[in-house]
């Protein structure tokens, strides 16, 4: 296998983990590009507040707890999607406009992709954290990522409401990016929830397939 699929007991120093170094460099380049070319610096700072918190968590836990290379790869993809969205605002993302032309849709769906990606790309790292770091039972490690994805997604929509309506009303439209859809928040939560279900289902099928092939 190209990636290490499970956390080993041996802690690998950051400088010796070639895959993690590569993922970090890719994300750093995408992140810098999103800042340099942003069309709205205030929206960029708001969107990236959670990126900073996420990175602090990853850096502060690395010496004691490490994800597998696969998990770091999935995390890297999600963070790149997120910061690329912050460059233009989600509703004005060029890739979303390209998808509009290709599929003849009525709105820019880039935000939908990132919300789905939140559940789909981070469910496996969450499962790994509960299973390997915290030694939770196997069935709990399957269920918790789905529940937490649903909870965080709903909580994030509350944060968006607070930011757009209570604290930074001038940035409300750009930050929310509802594009006239009154059910935007509910659809975002559902897509993240669906992404987590799809990811955990795929992992379950793959694990069962490989386990059966070994017997």
LOMI-517081 format. One record per residue: x, z, y of N, C-alpha, C in turn. Coordinates in nm, 4 decimals. Atoms other than C-alpha are relative to their C-alpha. Layout:
<atoms>
      n.px      n.pz      n.py     ca.px     ca.pz     ca.py      c.px      c.pz      c.py
         X         Z         Y         X         Z         Y         X         Z         Y
...
</atoms>
This chain:
<atoms>
      n.px      n.pz      n.py     ca.px     ca.pz     ca.py      c.px      c.pz      c.py
    0.0849    0.0000   -0.1202    0.0000    0.0000    0.0000    0.0879    0.0000    0.1245
   -0.0765    0.0059   -0.1238    0.1199   -0.0769    0.3519   -0.0036    0.1344    0.0700
    0.0143   -0.1268   -0.0700   -0.0172    0.2439    0.5002   -0.0027    0.1161   -0.0973
    0.0191   -0.1229    0.0758    0.0047    0.5978    0.3741   -0.1452    0.0408    0.0140
    0.1441   -0.0227   -0.0065   -0.3578    0.6680    0.2842   -0.0370    0.1469   -0.0019
    0.0310   -0.1434    0.0016   -0.3310    1.0441    0.2592    0.1128    0.0767    0.0653
   -0.1001   -0.0841   -0.0636   -0.1518    1.3222    0.4348    0.0894    0.0616   -0.1064
   -0.0916   -0.0612    0.0942    0.1565    1.4302    0.2503    0.0408    0.1373    0.0518
   -0.0414   -0.1339   -0.0397    0.2958    1.7801    0.2511    0.1243   -0.0053    0.0898
   -0.1195    0.0148   -0.0815    0.6161    1.6503    0.4144   -0.0382   -0.0486    0.1390
    0.0277    0.0378   -0.1375    0.5927    1.6363    0.7929    0.1027   -0.1020    0.0463
   -0.0900    0.1062   -0.0423    0.7394    1.3136    0.9261    0.0234    0.0104    0.1497
   -0.0270   -0.0030   -0.1443    0.9142    1.3394    1.2647   -0.0523   -0.1269    0.0656
    0.0594    0.1135   -0.0710    0.7551    1.1138    1.5227    0.0957   -0.1192    0.0068
   -0.0968    0.1083   -0.0163    1.0747    0.9131    1.5743    0.0267   -0.0761   -0.1285
   -0.0250    0.0656    0.1277    1.0952    0.8313    1.2034   -0.1246   -0.0671   -0.0585
    0.1233    0.0628    0.0470    0.7343    0.7186    1.1646   -0.0154   -0.1349    0.0697
   -0.0035    0.1327   -0.0620    0.7679    0.3458    1.2292   -0.1406   -0.0478    0.0350
    0.1366    0.0449   -0.0261    0.3953    0.2780    1.2006   -0.0585    0.0700    0.1218
    0.0547   -0.0747   -0.1131    0.2997    0.5525    1.4435    0.0679   -0.0409    0.1307
   -0.0705    0.0488   -0.1183    0.5675    0.4382    1.6879   -0.0570   -0.1339    0.0459
    0.0558    0.1318   -0.0328    0.4267    0.0857    1.6698   -0.1395    0.0129    0.0606
    0.1355   -0.0204   -0.0527    0.0673    0.2034    1.7217    0.0052    0.0585    0.1408
   -0.0122   -0.0648   -0.1309    0.1755    0.4210    2.0142    0.0429   -0.1002    0.1066
   -0.0472    0.1002   -0.0949    0.3588    0.1327    2.1805   -0.1106   -0.0983    0.0351
    0.1111    0.0939   -0.0237    0.0640   -0.1034    2.1384   -0.1031    0.0623    0.0926
    0.0996   -0.0654   -0.0843   -0.1769    0.1481    2.2855    0.0523    0.0197    0.1415
   -0.0571   -0.0231   -0.1331    0.0582    0.2308    2.5734   -0.0028   -0.1279    0.0832
    0.0015    0.1274   -0.0711    0.0862   -0.1371    2.6665   -0.1414   -0.0378    0.0429
    0.1400    0.0305   -0.0335   -0.2918   -0.1865    2.6523   -0.0491    0.0920    0.1102
    0.0439   -0.0995   -0.0982   -0.3455    0.1316    2.8532    0.0566   -0.0314    0.1390
   -0.0627    0.0341   -0.1279   -0.0967    0.0343    3.1243   -0.0642   -0.1255    0.0586
    0.0644    0.1226   -0.0455   -0.2491   -0.3121    3.1433   -0.1388    0.0267    0.0567
    0.1348   -0.0310   -0.0483   -0.5948   -0.1614    3.1859    0.0037    0.0654    0.1373
   -0.0136   -0.0644   -0.1304   -0.4722    0.0470    3.4789    0.0448   -0.0983    0.1069
   -0.0544    0.0949   -0.0973   -0.2719   -0.2259    3.6498   -0.1047   -0.1023    0.0420
    0.0959    0.1056   -0.0310   -0.5516   -0.4803    3.6280   -0.1425    0.0469    0.0199
    0.1372   -0.0492   -0.0098   -0.8522   -0.2520    3.6753   -0.0702   -0.0509    0.1256
    0.0806    0.0454   -0.1139   -1.1315   -0.3691    3.9035   -0.0656    0.1171    0.0716
    0.0625   -0.1185   -0.0598   -1.2490   -0.0131    3.9763    0.0792    0.1233   -0.0430
   -0.0898   -0.1087    0.0368   -0.9883    0.2634    3.9812   -0.0744    0.1312   -0.0237
    0.0747   -0.1247    0.0182   -1.2432    0.5451    4.0132   -0.0736   -0.0002   -0.1338
    0.0650    0.0106    0.1308   -1.4388    0.4205    3.7140    0.1037    0.0119   -0.1110
   -0.1065   -0.0080    0.1005   -1.1098    0.3827    3.5242    0.0375    0.1459   -0.0269
   -0.0370   -0.1406    0.0164   -1.0231    0.7468    3.5859   -0.1092    0.0777   -0.0732
    0.1102   -0.0672    0.0687   -1.3678    0.8634    3.4757   -0.0034   -0.0367   -0.1478
    0.0059    0.0460    0.1387   -1.3651    0.6512    3.1618    0.1162    0.0558   -0.0829
   -0.1182   -0.0408    0.0743   -1.0145    0.7664    3.0689    0.0213    0.1503   -0.0059
   -0.0116   -0.1457    0.0096   -1.0724    1.1386    3.1112    0.0008    0.0445   -0.1460
    0.0050   -0.0350    0.1419   -1.1639    1.1590    2.7425    0.1208   -0.0540   -0.0756
   -0.1214    0.0534    0.0629   -0.8677    0.9392    2.6517    0.1147    0.0985    0.0145
   -0.1042   -0.0999   -0.0226   -0.6349    1.1966    2.8069   -0.0185    0.1204   -0.0926
    0.0270   -0.1150    0.0865   -0.8046    1.4789    2.6157    0.0300   -0.0324   -0.1460
   -0.0242    0.0429    0.1368   -0.7866    1.2830    2.2906    0.1503   -0.0045   -0.0279
   -0.1448    0.0095    0.0180   -0.4153    1.2139    2.3375    0.0654    0.1383   -0.0018
   -0.0522   -0.1372   -0.0002   -0.3460    1.5795    2.4201   -0.0223    0.0653   -0.1366
    0.0303   -0.0544    0.1323   -0.5159    1.6762    2.0940    0.0953   -0.0566   -0.1053
   -0.0868    0.0635    0.0992   -0.3130    1.4240    1.8899    0.1444    0.0476    0.0135
   -0.1387   -0.0402   -0.0224    0.0182    1.5239    2.0488    0.0216    0.1473   -0.0351
   -0.0166   -0.1442    0.0201   -0.0371    1.9001    2.0351   -0.0114    0.0411   -0.1467
    0.0179   -0.0357    0.1410   -0.1354    1.8991    1.6660    0.1004   -0.0692   -0.0923
   -0.0827    0.0842    0.0871    0.1306    1.6564    1.5404    0.1001    0.0783   -0.0837
   -0.1014   -0.0740    0.0749    0.3962    1.9087    1.4393   -0.0588    0.0754   -0.1186
    0.0624   -0.0795    0.1057    0.1537    2.1136    1.2314   -0.0875   -0.0843   -0.0920
    0.0916    0.0831    0.0779   -0.0975    1.8525    1.1204    0.0197   -0.1467    0.0362
   -0.0157    0.1432   -0.0231   -0.0527    1.4794    1.0775   -0.1064   -0.0782   -0.0754
    0.0919    0.0909    0.0669   -0.3029    1.2086    1.0011    0.0811   -0.0980   -0.0852
   -0.0638    0.1087    0.0740   -0.2262    0.9313    0.7545    0.0222   -0.1172    0.0942
   -0.0240    0.1196   -0.0816   -0.0952    0.6002    0.8891   -0.1286   -0.0796    0.0201
    0.1264    0.0721   -0.0121   -0.4340    0.4451    0.8191   -0.0870    0.0611    0.1086
    0.0804   -0.0662   -0.1027   -0.6075    0.7048    1.0342    0.0549   -0.0266    0.1390
   -0.0594    0.0296   -0.1304   -0.3608    0.6539    1.3184   -0.0280   -0.1448    0.0407
    0.0322    0.1406   -0.0276   -0.4236    0.2800    1.2902   -0.1430   -0.0136    0.0521
    0.1402    0.0047   -0.0422   -0.8014    0.3282    1.3189   -0.0181    0.0632    0.1386
    0.0067   -0.0668   -0.1305   -0.7572    0.5688    1.6107    0.0552   -0.0916    0.1088
   -0.0616    0.0915   -0.0958   -0.5305    0.3180    1.7854   -0.0967   -0.1120    0.0377
    0.0956    0.1077   -0.0281   -0.7901    0.0416    1.7531   -0.1103    0.0509    0.0914
    0.1093   -0.0525   -0.0821   -1.0641    0.2624    1.8953    0.0456    0.0260    0.1435
   -0.0484   -0.0304   -0.1343   -0.8554    0.3825    2.1896    0.0279   -0.1274    0.0795
   -0.0236    0.1277   -0.0676   -0.7520    0.0254    2.2703   -0.1311   -0.0631    0.0449
    0.1321    0.0518   -0.0378   -1.1160   -0.0850    2.2682   -0.0543    0.0746    0.1207
    0.0543   -0.0823   -0.1080   -1.2076    0.2035    2.4946    0.0694   -0.0273    0.1330
   -0.0707    0.0183   -0.1264   -0.9341    0.1568    2.7541   -0.0143   -0.1435    0.0517
    0.0252    0.1374   -0.0439   -0.9873   -0.2199    2.7588   -0.1349   -0.0090    0.0695
    0.1299   -0.0042   -0.0654   -1.3490   -0.1471    2.8452    0.0080    0.0630    0.1379
   -0.0122   -0.0683   -0.1294   -1.2416    0.0818    3.1274    0.0658   -0.0878    0.1055
   -0.0696    0.0871   -0.0947   -1.0368   -0.1968    3.2853   -0.0967   -0.0727    0.0927
    0.0944    0.0801   -0.0779   -1.3384   -0.3979    3.3999   -0.1344    0.0693    0.0214
    0.1282   -0.0653    0.0273   -1.6229   -0.1483    3.3375   -0.0615   -0.0701   -0.1209
    0.0543    0.0530    0.1249   -1.8096   -0.1971    3.0140   -0.0973   -0.1154    0.0235
    0.1024    0.1013   -0.0254   -2.0904   -0.4022    3.1651    0.0588   -0.1310    0.0497
   -0.0625    0.1203   -0.0549   -1.8461   -0.6507    3.3224    0.1191   -0.0461   -0.0835
   -0.1140    0.0326    0.0839   -1.6061   -0.6862    3.0309    0.0025   -0.1486   -0.0363
   -0.0079    0.1438    0.0280   -1.4822   -1.0475    2.9871   -0.0270   -0.0367   -0.1455
    0.0253    0.0293    0.1411   -1.4852   -1.0303    2.6080   -0.1490    0.0070   -0.0303
    0.1446   -0.0087    0.0174   -1.8481   -0.9199    2.6242   -0.0717   -0.1225    0.0544
    0.0591    0.1225   -0.0550   -1.9295   -1.2174    2.8453    0.0255   -0.1192   -0.0916
   -0.0293    0.1074    0.0951   -1.7560   -1.4460    2.5972   -0.0966    0.0055   -0.1189
    0.0964   -0.0161    0.1086   -1.9763   -1.3040    2.3220   -0.1400   -0.0428    0.0434
    0.1301    0.0442   -0.0522   -2.2795   -1.3651    2.5438   -0.0146   -0.1507   -0.0112
    0.0043    0.1463    0.0071   -2.1921   -1.7342    2.5607   -0.0054   -0.0507   -0.1432
   -0.0068    0.0441    0.1398   -2.1123   -1.7655    2.1914   -0.1312    0.0238   -0.0735
    0.1201   -0.0369    0.0745   -2.4227   -1.5861    2.0622   -0.1283   -0.0120    0.0831
    0.1148    0.0218   -0.0880   -2.6504   -1.6661    2.3577   -0.0864    0.1260    0.0123
    0.0705   -0.1270   -0.0167   -2.7422   -1.3026    2.4221   -0.0342    0.0230    0.1468
    0.0499   -0.0229   -0.1355   -2.9140   -1.1611    2.7296    0.0801    0.1054    0.0763
   -0.0777   -0.1037   -0.0661   -2.6618   -0.8842    2.8043    0.1421    0.0031   -0.0542
   -0.1370   -0.0209    0.0431   -2.2950   -0.7921    2.7787    0.0015    0.1149   -0.1005
    0.0102   -0.0992    0.1077   -2.2693   -0.6090    2.4474    0.1324    0.0706   -0.0302
   -0.1282   -0.0643    0.0299   -1.9116   -0.4836    2.4768   -0.0157    0.1508   -0.0191
    0.0208   -0.1444    0.0146   -2.0352   -0.1266    2.5234   -0.0575    0.0339   -0.1366
    0.0564   -0.0231    0.1333   -2.2341   -0.1569    2.2008    0.1108   -0.0029   -0.1061
   -0.1105    0.0103    0.0954   -1.9183   -0.2615    2.0158    0.0812    0.1286   -0.0023
   -0.0816   -0.1215   -0.0074   -1.7262    0.0427    2.1391   -0.0757    0.1205   -0.0562
    0.0783   -0.1116    0.0543   -2.0093    0.2842    2.0560   -0.0064   -0.0079   -0.1525
   -0.0016    0.0164    0.1451   -2.0345    0.1405    1.7050    0.1393    0.0335   -0.0538
   -0.1361   -0.0265    0.0418   -1.6564    0.1546    1.6811    0.0339    0.1477   -0.0009
   -0.0235   -0.1442   -0.0019   -1.6599    0.5233    1.7723   -0.0327    0.0616   -0.1352
    0.0375   -0.0531    0.1301   -1.8452    0.6033    1.4522    0.0756   -0.0660   -0.1133
   -0.0597    0.0755    0.1096   -1.6957    0.3297    1.2357    0.1490    0.0269   -0.0138
   -0.1449   -0.0134    0.0032   -1.3309    0.3814    1.3307    0.0485    0.1448   -0.0092
   -0.0466   -0.1388   -0.0024   -1.3165    0.7595    1.3702   -0.0581    0.0870   -0.1113
    0.0584   -0.0796    0.1084   -1.5285    0.8746    1.0753    0.1045    0.0337   -0.1066
   -0.1015   -0.0258    0.1026   -1.2388    0.8366    0.8312    0.1043    0.1018    0.0458
   -0.0926   -0.1050   -0.0465   -0.9867    1.0302    1.0461   -0.0638    0.1382    0.0040
    0.0680   -0.1298   -0.0006   -1.2462    1.3061    1.0892   -0.0113    0.0551   -0.1410
    0.0100   -0.0434    0.1392   -1.3042    1.3182    0.7141    0.1349    0.0520   -0.0493
   -0.1341   -0.0404    0.0408   -0.9302    1.3385    0.6588    0.0366    0.1361    0.0585
   -0.0300   -0.1267   -0.0661   -0.9010    1.6239    0.9084   -0.0691    0.1165   -0.0698
    0.0745   -0.1078    0.0657   -1.1730    1.8297    0.7412    0.0497    0.0237   -0.1420
   -0.0390   -0.0110    0.1403   -1.0468    1.7566    0.3918    0.1417    0.0535   -0.0164
   -0.1412   -0.0320    0.0184   -0.6710    1.7909    0.4370    0.0485    0.1142    0.0887
   -0.0466   -0.1047   -0.0906   -0.6243    2.0122    0.7407   -0.0720    0.1319   -0.0225
    0.0826   -0.1202    0.0038   -0.9125    2.2555    0.6973   -0.0452    0.0373   -0.1413
    0.0325   -0.0263    0.1408   -0.9585    2.2320    0.3181   -0.1489    0.0233   -0.0235
    0.1439   -0.0083    0.0215   -1.3341    2.1873    0.3423   -0.0357   -0.0656   -0.1340
    0.0448    0.0663    0.1232   -1.5264    2.0953    0.0249   -0.0202   -0.1497    0.0231
    0.0058    0.1454   -0.0098   -1.5391    1.7230   -0.0472   -0.1312   -0.0485    0.0619
    0.1293    0.0479   -0.0496   -1.9121    1.6851    0.0214   -0.0174    0.0324    0.1489
    0.0060   -0.0351   -0.1428   -1.8771    1.8639    0.3567    0.0811   -0.0997    0.0815
   -0.0854    0.0955   -0.0697   -1.5948    1.6300    0.4545   -0.0642   -0.1380    0.0097
    0.0758    0.1246   -0.0098   -1.8319    1.3387    0.3864   -0.1085    0.0105    0.1058
    0.1184   -0.0143   -0.0862   -2.1278    1.4751    0.5811    0.0365    0.0295    0.1454
   -0.0331   -0.0439   -0.1365   -1.9596    1.6358    0.8836    0.0358   -0.1144    0.0961
   -0.0305    0.1077   -0.0940   -1.8138    1.3139    1.0340   -0.1247   -0.0708    0.0527
    0.1242    0.0643   -0.0433   -2.1627    1.1620    1.0443   -0.0740    0.0890    0.0982
    0.0701   -0.0931   -0.0876   -2.3175    1.4732    1.1966    0.0717    0.0162    0.1342
   -0.0761   -0.0181   -0.1236   -2.0374    1.5170    1.4488   -0.0060   -0.1251    0.0870
    0.0138    0.1247   -0.0759   -2.0533    1.1511    1.5499   -0.1318   -0.0027    0.0746
    0.1318   -0.0035   -0.0628   -2.4237    1.1898    1.6195   -0.0031    0.1010    0.1143
    0.0009   -0.1058   -0.1015   -2.3698    1.5137    1.8127    0.0831   -0.0387    0.1225
   -0.0873    0.0368   -0.1113   -2.0780    1.3883    2.0218   -0.0590   -0.1154    0.0795
    0.0607    0.1145   -0.0690   -2.2575    1.0629    2.1009   -0.1127    0.0455    0.0919
    0.1097   -0.0511   -0.0822   -2.5641    1.2495    2.2255    0.0548    0.0816    0.1169
   -0.0595   -0.0802   -0.1061   -2.3466    1.4927    2.4216    0.0656   -0.0888    0.1057
   -0.0645    0.0919   -0.0937   -2.1544    1.2030    2.5775   -0.1028   -0.0645    0.0925
    0.1051    0.0564   -0.0851   -2.4803    1.0530    2.7018   -0.0440    0.1012    0.1056
    0.0306   -0.1038   -0.0991   -2.5541    1.3867    2.8715    0.1081    0.0056    0.1080
   -0.1094    0.0032   -0.0975   -2.2111    1.3726    3.0327   -0.0166   -0.1185    0.0942
    0.0209    0.1188   -0.0831   -2.2816    1.0197    3.1545   -0.1106    0.0237    0.1022
    0.1098   -0.0304   -0.0925   -2.6099    1.1361    3.3052    0.0476    0.0922    0.1116
   -0.0476   -0.0957   -0.0998   -2.4399    1.4294    3.4802    0.0942   -0.0668    0.0995
   -0.0958    0.0678   -0.0870   -2.1591    1.2128    3.6147   -0.0707   -0.0963    0.0939
    0.0652    0.1055   -0.0777   -2.3880    0.9329    3.7305   -0.1050    0.0524    0.0962
    0.1126   -0.0460   -0.0819   -2.6697    1.1426    3.8750    0.0322    0.1235    0.0835
   -0.0240   -0.1273   -0.0673   -2.5260    1.4803    3.9747    0.1317    0.0066    0.0768
   -0.1326   -0.0202   -0.0585   -2.1555    1.4499    4.0536    0.0556   -0.1222    0.0730
   -0.0565    0.1209   -0.0611   -2.0588    1.0882    4.1275   -0.1065   -0.1093    0.0051
    0.1135    0.0919   -0.0048   -2.3812    0.9108    4.2137    0.0389   -0.1399    0.0472
   -0.0440    0.1312   -0.0484   -2.1929    0.6294    4.3913    0.0543   -0.0876   -0.1131
   -0.0559    0.0742    0.1128   -2.0336    0.5324    4.0596   -0.0990   -0.0125   -0.1151
    0.0976   -0.0085    0.1075   -2.3514    0.5727    3.8585   -0.0225   -0.1276   -0.0768
    0.0318    0.1256    0.0674   -2.4369    0.2106    3.7838    0.1184   -0.0542   -0.0785
   -0.1185    0.0531    0.0676   -2.0812    0.1097    3.6988    0.0345    0.0837   -0.1230
   -0.0378   -0.0891    0.1099   -2.0239    0.4144    3.4779   -0.0994   -0.0087   -0.1154
    0.1015    0.0055    0.1046   -2.3519    0.3950    3.2897   -0.0056   -0.1361   -0.0674
    0.0018    0.1346    0.0561   -2.3593    0.0188    3.2444   -0.1224   -0.0288   -0.0840
    0.1215    0.0194    0.0795   -2.7186    0.0213    3.1217   -0.0507   -0.1433    0.0037
    0.0395    0.1398   -0.0145   -2.7748   -0.3346    3.2429   -0.1518   -0.0179   -0.0104
    0.1452    0.0116   -0.0052   -3.1431   -0.2687    3.2932   -0.0732    0.0425   -0.1251
    0.0624   -0.0401    0.1267   -3.2080   -0.1375    2.9408   -0.0339    0.1494    0.0064
    0.0413   -0.1403   -0.0108   -3.4121    0.1839    2.9591    0.0332    0.0794   -0.1263
   -0.0329   -0.0674    0.1260   -3.3220    0.2621    2.5960    0.1486   -0.0085   -0.0311
   -0.1438    0.0184    0.0213   -2.9491    0.2097    2.6454    0.0644    0.1219   -0.0654
   -0.0611   -0.1220    0.0547   -2.8537    0.5720    2.5735   -0.0355    0.0196   -0.1463
    0.0438   -0.0187    0.1386   -3.0607    0.5898    2.2567    0.0655   -0.1019   -0.0932
   -0.0627    0.1034    0.0823   -2.9189    0.2619    2.1263    0.1486    0.0291   -0.0201
   -0.1418   -0.0352    0.0128   -2.5629    0.3781    2.1973    0.0206    0.1093   -0.1044
   -0.0096   -0.1096    0.0964   -2.6176    0.6989    2.0010   -0.0258   -0.0517   -0.1415
    0.0323    0.0532    0.1322   -2.7765    0.5095    1.7130    0.1142   -0.0837   -0.0566
   -0.1075    0.0861    0.0484   -2.4917    0.2563    1.6919    0.1207    0.0816   -0.0453
   -0.1099   -0.0870    0.0432   -2.2282    0.5304    1.6761   -0.0347    0.0667   -0.1329
    0.0500   -0.0625    0.1228   -2.4357    0.7069    1.4093    0.0060   -0.0987   -0.1162
   -0.0027    0.1041    0.1030   -2.4715    0.3815    1.2161    0.1434   -0.0327   -0.0406
   -0.1393    0.0288    0.0309   -2.0989    0.3127    1.2427    0.0615    0.1030   -0.0921
   -0.0527   -0.1068    0.0856   -2.0156    0.6497    1.0872   -0.0568   -0.0104   -0.1414
    0.0622    0.0143    0.1323   -2.2621    0.5917    0.8029    0.0628   -0.1170   -0.0758
   -0.0602    0.1178    0.0640   -2.1201    0.2447    0.7317    0.1420    0.0313   -0.0462
   -0.1388   -0.0315    0.0341   -1.7619    0.3738    0.7372    0.0087    0.0920   -0.1206
   -0.0057   -0.0939    0.1121   -1.8238    0.6680    0.5050   -0.0525   -0.0646   -0.1288
    0.0520    0.0703    0.1181   -2.0259    0.4456    0.2705    0.1054   -0.0935   -0.0580
   -0.1048    0.0908    0.0462   -1.7457    0.1894    0.2538    0.1127    0.0765   -0.0691
   -0.1071   -0.0803    0.0591   -1.4846    0.4568    0.1863   -0.0432    0.0538   -0.1357
    0.0512   -0.0522    0.1266   -1.7037    0.6065   -0.0846    0.0007   -0.1069   -0.1088
    0.0028    0.1103    0.0968   -1.7510    0.2681   -0.2554    0.1413   -0.0372   -0.0437
   -0.1386    0.0358    0.0320   -1.3792    0.1880   -0.2349    0.0641    0.1037   -0.0909
   -0.0590   -0.1058    0.0812   -1.2776    0.5259   -0.3762   -0.0562   -0.0031   -0.1419
    0.0613    0.0055    0.1327   -1.5256    0.4980   -0.6628    0.0504   -0.1213   -0.0779
   -0.0482    0.1224    0.0660   -1.4104    0.1428   -0.7377    0.1398    0.0192   -0.0542
   -0.1378   -0.0207    0.0426   -1.0426    0.2394   -0.7528    0.0087    0.1069   -0.1086
   -0.0014   -0.1032    0.1031   -1.1140    0.5537   -0.9529   -0.0473   -0.0535   -0.1336
    0.0510    0.0583    0.1243   -1.3152    0.3567   -1.2086    0.1004   -0.0963   -0.0612
   -0.0974    0.0977    0.0522   -1.0441    0.0913   -1.2360    0.1200    0.0670   -0.0643
   -0.1154   -0.0717    0.0550   -0.7874    0.3581   -1.3188   -0.0326    0.0679   -0.1323
    0.0375   -0.0676    0.1241   -0.9878    0.5031   -1.6095   -0.0030   -0.0968   -0.1161
</atoms>
